[in-house]
Amino acid sequence: MQKSEFKKRRKRLLQQVGGGNIALLSSAGLQVRNRDVAYPFRQDSDFYYLTGFNEPDALAVFVPGREQGEYLLFCREFDEKKALWEGAHAGLAGAVHDFQADEAFPIDDLDDILPGLLEGRHKVFYPMGKDPELDHSLQNWLRHIRRQSRSGVAAPGELVSLDLLLHEMRLLKSPAELKLMRHAAEVSAGAHIKAMQTAKAGLFEYQVEAELLYHFAQNGLRAVAYPSIVAGGNNACTLHYTGNHSKLKDGDLLLIDAGAECDHYAADITRTFPVSGQYSEAQKILYQLVLEAQLAAIGKIKPGALWIEFHDAAVAVLTKGLLGLGLLKGRLKTLIKKEKYKPFYPHRTGHWLGMDVHDVGDYKNNDQWRPLQPGMVLTVEPGLYIPADCKEVDKRWRGIGIRIEDDVLVTKDGHEVLTAGVPKTIAEIEAIMQG
């Protein structure tokens, strides 16, 4: 990501925060895995979105109209010993030179400097409730300022959620963001194809997962967007199954929900295919029904369409199909209205996608479903799940879990499927697996 991209974002945020106010945003911290071993560091998405600064123990401060500089960064000072053991880090000079902060200060001096920056400000924008340490520190800083009120020092009178501004910004993707998301989608698509070519009876789910991770890493994307779901047979009926420890069996389907992350931007793809390389008749019927539901949903995505419309389209196709197969009984409109499909399809058809796999942004405005706009990216992922112990249906349907998921960009003329590189018709998948 170019430095100019982060600069444009900060400029836009400063305009929205407005003169006389201040915004604070803290970085992610290191998370201990066990004893003195930390989990791999992953920067907070909001913090990275504005700064591009990929270190823990930092606080970004935005002060519109401040003469000495509007963007301040508190971070770790450069430490030669730490650099020897853990590698390079920016330090104060790097925060200014490499990350374009107007001024940089030691994070250890935060309590001495921050109260002075808050003095006389009307509003403080910050992510309320997200960082308990920042919540606590802010209250202490405000108390410190209020104790000086007799000297004419004024404390901010209003605390405002920064999320309201920042998450609306993140919802609309720029060309630079879409370039990263397309690359994540392309690499992830290749990994799914590799999994189709690899999977066979007798392998364990984790061995197929290893092929996914290998393909990600070989193509320069070492981070996953979320823990991979590799679910054979009845395991696919657990929506967020991540055990990935069962042996694959002939006659079962394999559901894989996996995506790589490219410079903090996620891909999210699901495909369901037969371990043997050929769908059974029952699997083929249910798979085609899910595919038709997904295509109907994708067809609804265009500027001005309401968020709920593509979900409703998928529900209509699935419910009609379940009714035709005898898995539901009654009148179609009544079944949809009373959500009788939910035992077989319990989740919604998609979510926002971006720096987080379940990305930020409201789905409703003023209690109304929001209309789609060019630059929004969402997943479309209908499914059907019929557990092995579902006694209410014929045996041939039991133990089948199917989901088909793609990442879709809303364009000015309609939509673009970013993950179209992964085949999803029955004929295409069987051809790859039998090739």
Secondary structure, DSSP 8 states (H G I E B T S, - for coil): --HHHHHHHHHHHHHHH-TT-EEEEE-----EEETTEE------HHHHHHH----SS-EEEE-TT-TT-SEEEEE----HHHHHHH----HHHHHHHTT--SEEEEGGGHHHHHHHHHTT-SEEEE-TTT-HHHHHHHHHHHHHHHTTGGGT-----EEEETHHHHHHHHHS--HHHHHHHHHHHHHHHHHHHHHHHH--TT-BHHHHHHHHHHHHHHTT--EESS--EEEEGGGGGSTT-----SB--TT-EEEEEE-EEETTEE--EEEEEETTSS--HHHHHHHHHHHHHHHHHHTT-STT-BHHHHHHHHHHHHHHHHHHTTSS-S-HHHHHHTTTTTTT--S-S--B-SSSSS--S-SEETTEE-B--TT-EEEE--EEEE-TT-TTS-GGGTTEEEE-BEEEEE-SSSEEETTTTS--SHHHHHHHHH-
